[in-house]
Amino acid sequence: MKIILDRPRCEGHGLCEEAAPGLMHLGDDGELVIDREDLADGDIAQARVAVRVCPVAALRLT
């Protein structure tokens, strides 16, 4: 499973980073950086929360 960022939609709210700090972070410029796009089984629950809390639906799982 992968987490995909729709960069143009992302507004840098940071809610996803709070939900999944081991998978993503906001860079110094306020841009979201996906640290691990390919998810291990143990990451999927956090990734689902991150996708769910994004207020602009900039994240999705495939």
C-alpha positions as CSV (number, residue, x, y, z in Angstrom):
1,M,0.0,0.0,0.0
2,K,1.2,3.5,-0.8
3,I,0.3,7.0,0.5
4,I,-0.1,9.5,-2.3
5,L,0.1,13.3,-1.9
6,D,-1.8,15.6,-4.2
7,R,0.7,18.5,-3.7
8,P,-1.4,21.3,-5.4
9,R,-4.3,20.5,-2.9
10,C,-2.1,20.5,0.2
11,E,-2.3,23.7,2.3
12,G,0.1,22.7,5.0
13,H,-2.3,22.4,7.9
14,G,-0.2,19.7,9.5
15,L,-3.0,17.6,10.9
16,C,-1.6,14.6,8.9
17,E,1.8,15.1,10.4
18,E,0.3,15.0,13.9
19,A,-1.6,11.8,13.0
20,A,1.4,10.0,11.3
21,P,4.7,11.7,12.4
22,G,6.7,8.6,11.3
23,L,5.4,8.8,7.8
24,M,5.4,12.5,6.9
25,H,6.5,16.0,8.1
26,L,6.1,19.6,7.2
27,G,9.4,21.0,5.8
28,D,10.8,24.3,6.7
29,D,9.0,25.9,3.8
30,G,5.6,24.5,5.0
31,E,5.4,21.9,2.3
32,L,4.4,18.4,3.3
33,V,7.2,15.8,2.8
34,I,6.2,12.1,2.6
35,D,9.1,10.3,4.4
36,R,7.9,6.7,3.5
37,E,5.5,6.4,0.5
38,D,5.5,2.6,0.6
39,L,3.8,1.5,3.8
40,A,4.5,-1.5,6.0
41,D,1.6,-3.3,7.6
42,G,2.2,-1.4,10.9
43,D,2.0,2.0,9.2
44,I,-1.4,1.5,7.5
45,A,-3.5,2.5,10.6
46,Q,-1.6,5.8,11.0
47,A,-1.8,6.5,7.3
48,R,-5.6,6.0,7.3
49,V,-5.9,8.5,10.1
50,A,-3.7,11.0,8.3
51,V,-5.9,10.6,5.1
52,R,-9.0,11.0,7.2
53,V,-8.0,14.2,9.0
54,C,-6.7,16.1,6.0
55,P,-9.2,19.0,5.6
56,V,-8.5,19.4,1.9
57,A,-8.3,15.7,0.9
58,A,-4.8,16.0,-0.3
59,L,-3.8,12.4,0.7
60,R,-5.0,9.1,-0.5
61,L,-4.1,5.4,-0.1
62,T,-3.6,3.1,-3.0
